[in-house]
Amino acid sequence: MRIDNENIKRFTAFESLSEKELRIVLKYLHYRQYDETEYVYRQQTPSTAIYFLDYGTVQLVNREENKDDRLEIIKAGSGFGYSALLENSRRSHSAQCLEKCSCLALLHSDISYLRKTEPWLMNHITQHIVSILLQRIGDLEHEYIHLTRKLAQSDIVV
């Protein structure tokens, strides 16, 4: 696959970057392909990259007491694995492909390098990622309120 400015502009984290900024980011994106059921990363492993899903579907799952709980479905055009922005972080969940997938990966080592050499660019990207995460939190709050109201209307006791 040919990765160019137009391909990466469809990801929210990069959509408002200038052509110059996109050219810089492009140098550090790594193309990865995964088979159905393959893990992009596993829970509790070091956070080594942020991923931007080019095509396919990925599920984020949390494993506790030998049981997987699906947290979220990631579709093409979205990013995941944002904990790689943090130093010495570990994955809080696993990312597993539900079908053949391809991703663009921004490695933690490249993030660290860009923070030193292009701080304004990494600040811009980080601001977009924070806004994405805040939107997700807002969506989860609304879902929680909806489910709480639904549960209150039922006869189920928790």
Secondary structure, DSSP 8 states (H G I E B T S, - for coil): ----HHHHHTSTTTTT--HHHHHHHHTTEEEEEE-TT-EEE-TTSB--EEEEEEESEEEEEEEETTEEEEEEEEETT-EE-GGGGSTT-B-SSEEEESS-EEEEEEEHHHHHHHHHH-HHHHHHHHHHHHHHHHHHHHHHHHHHHHHHHHHHHSS---
